[in-house]
Amino acid sequence: MSEKTSEKILSLIQKNKEITIEELAHMTGVSTRSVERNLSKLQRENRITRIGPDKGGSWKVNA
């Protein structure tokens, strides 16, 4: 798992809090599964938090 991909995902979430996994996959050029792994990693590291439900929720980037 590339640190570069995690940073790209973080940057895209900062620009659009309601971005979908599919959109992240398309914009980073990796599979949806890879995006899911990166999101889980970022959540474990407390760098992002999911607000609300899977559908209709948004992301919060932690400082």
N, C-alpha and C positions, 0 to 999 in steps of 0.2 A: 504494500500500500504506500503510495507516494505521498510524501509530506506536501508536495506541490499540489496534488489533487485536493487535499484537505484545505489548503490555503485558498485555492480557487473557489471551493464550495463556500467557505467562510465569507469570502469577498462577495460572491453572488447573493448569499443570504442577507448580507448587509444592505445590498442594493434593492432587494425584493424579499421582504419578510414572509410573503405567502407563496414563494416559489415551490414548485412541485418536484418530486424526485425525478420524474420523467424530464422536466425542463433542465434540472441540474445535470442529468446524464447526458442530454443532448449538448449542453453548453460546455461541458468538461471533456466530452469525447470518451467517456467510460460507460460501462454497463450500469443499469439501475441497481443491480446487486452491489456493485462496487460503491455506488453512492450511498446505499443503505449502510454498508460497513463503515464508510467514512463518517456518516452522521452519527452512528452508534459510538464510534471512537471519540468524536468531538463532544458528545453528550457525557461519556464516561470521564473525559478530561475537564468537564464543566465549562466548556468553551461556548456551548449553545444550549438552549432550553426550548422544549416544545411547549407552546402555549395553545391550549384548546385541543379539540379532537384531530384525528388524522386527516379527516376531510373538513376543510374550512378553517383549520387552525393556522398558526403562523409560528415562525422561529424568532427567538430572541438571542442575540449575540451577547454573551457575558463579557464584561470588561476585563 
